Amino acid sequence: MGKPKLAFFDFTGCEGCQIEFTNLGEEAILALLEHVDIVEFREAMTETTTERIDIALVEGSFTREKDRERLQSIRKRSRIVIAYGACACTGGINALRNHQDDYHECVYGADARMPHLQSGPALPISAAIKVDYYAHGCPASKDELVRILSALLHNDTPLIPSYPVCVECKRNETVCRFDEGDYCMGMVARAGCGAPCPALGIPCEACRGFVDEPNLRSLETVLMERAGFSQERAIGKSRMFTANLRS
C-alpha cells in the first residue's frame, strides 16, 4: 500500500498559509515525506493531480460561484478535507468586504468593473462543501498542521482547541494586555497558537476565530470599558478575522 496522498489547493487568499508550511524547513518536510506523498502544492512544485487524494488542504475563502464546481470536485475525490487557515475556516480578513458596499471601487478604483475582478461575499469553504477538520490561524500554524496530520496518519481524531487564548496566557504567565493599558480579544479568541502575540506585547486579534458560542456582547463591553473603544470600534475590531460571525 502506498503512502497517503496530500494536496494543497488555493482559492481567494494570499497563500501565506502554504508559505508558512514551507517554513517547517527542509529537514522536517523531508521527514514528513517519509509518511505522505505531496501530489499538488503550487508554492513548491509544478505538478498537479486529478486523481484520488487522501488529505486535501484547502486555503482561501469561497468568493466566486464559479469556484463551487472546483471545490466540489476536490471534495468528491478527497477522503479528508481540511480548511487551511483563517480565510478557508471563516472567510478571514477577506470577509470584511461583506460589510462594505463599495469595496470594488475602494480597492480597484477605475478598474473596479473589469470582469475578472468581479466576486461576491467572502465565505468559508464550508459554504460550498463539507469540511472534516479546521486548521485555524492567519497564517495557520505549521506546528499545529503537523499535529493534525500526525493524528490523521495514526487514525486518531485531531484535537482542535475551543478554549480562549487567555488560558494559554495564564499558562505562560503572560501579563494581560489590559493590565498594560492595551486591548485584547483573547477572552473569546480560539486558543491553540500558544499565545505568542500577547507574550510579545501584541494584542490578540483572534486570527484563529472565536471559541464556540463566544460572548461577543461581553467582549464589546470590555473593549469599551477597559480599552476606551467606542461601540463602533469595538464591533469593527471584533470583525477583523471573523466578519462572517458578526452582524
VENZINOR-V349333 format. One record per backbone hydrogen bond with DSSP energy under -0.5 kcal/mol. CO is the residue of the C=O (numbers start at 1). NH is the residue of the N-H. If there is no record, write none. Layout:
BEGIN
co = <CO:CO>
nh = <NH:NH>
END
This chain:
BEGIN
co = <4:5:5:6:6:7:9:11:12:15:16:17:18:19:20:21:22:25:26:27:28:29:31:32:32:35:36:37:37:40:41:41:47:53:54:55:55:56:56:57:57:58:59:61:61:62:63:64:65:66:67:68:69:70:71:72:73:75:77:80:81:81:82:82:83:83:84:85:86:86:86:87:88:88:91:92:93:94:95:96:97:100:102:103:104:105:108:109:111:114:115:121:123:124:125:125:133:134:135:136:137:139:141:142:143:144:145:146:147:148:149:150:151:152:156:158:159:163:164:164:165:166:167:168:169:169:170:176:176:177:177:178:185:185:186:186:188:189:195:196:197:197:198:204:206:207:209:211:214:215:216:217:218:219:220:221:222:222:223:223:224:230:231:232:233:234:236:237:239:242:243>
nh = <37:54:55:39:40:57:59:13:61:19:20:21:22:23:23:24:25:29:30:31:32:33:34:35:36:4:38:6:39:8:44:45:41:79:80:7:57:58:82:9:59:84:11:12:63:123:120:67:68:70:71:72:73:74:75:76:77:78:53:56:132:133:58:84:85:135:60:89:90:91:92:91:125:126:95:95:96:97:98:99:100:103:106:107:108:109:111:112:114:117:118:123:62:127:128:129:83:136:85:141:86:138:145:146:147:148:149:150:151:152:153:154:156:155:158:160:161:191:167:168:169:170:171:172:173:174:173:179:180:180:182:181:188:189:165:166:211:165:199:200:200:202:201:185:209:137:190:214:216:219:220:221:222:223:224:225:226:227:227:229:228:234:235:236:237:238:239:240:243:245:246>
END
